């Protein structure tokens, strides 16, 4: 079975600072990994995903994540935070054998002016 | 860009009433899903549907829930007798392939059971 752990339910960074949201996963088979963003009162938007190939994945809005198998991690980063990045971020895992996506509990990102 | 749509955006119902949440998946997609998110909690898988039958369901998806694709375009989630704890945001998703390839999520229906 797959699972996802997101460290930190709330993260605050200053505008212009580095964003780092941590995600560790557990999977008995090669995982597919995702980051979704949810703005207040809105649905889920895919930021980026890893399935196979290059382990550094670039997504929308300047975000990227690196799949590190040895660390079972898929941390999300952005070099310079913007006020518009304030939202809830969900790490998620699936596989090519599963129908479902398993989500982490989410990290709420606060941007300080 | 094609997108998944859901109606209604908000629904308020009395406990014990039946509700039907509707979704229009992306037109060439074959796999359909429902997830829910109780306020302040994580998104949870409910059910997946392919070839007019349920392919997987979670333990949340008990006999009070059912899904249907009545007309080849809509995909519905029915809750037969709503409980207070069914209050949540319900997301529909669809995908063109099986497995964890990208599922496209709709904007959600916020259900409030009083």
Interface residues (C-beta under 8 A of the other chain):
Chain A: X31 X32 X34 X36 X42 X43 X44 X45 X46 X49 X51 X90 X92 X93 X94 X95 X96 X97 X98 X99 X100 X101 X102 X103 X104 X105 X106
Chain B: X31 X33 X35 X41 X42 X43 X44 X45 X48 X50 X55 X56 X58 X91 X98 X99 X100 X101 X102 X103 X104 X105 X106 X107 X108
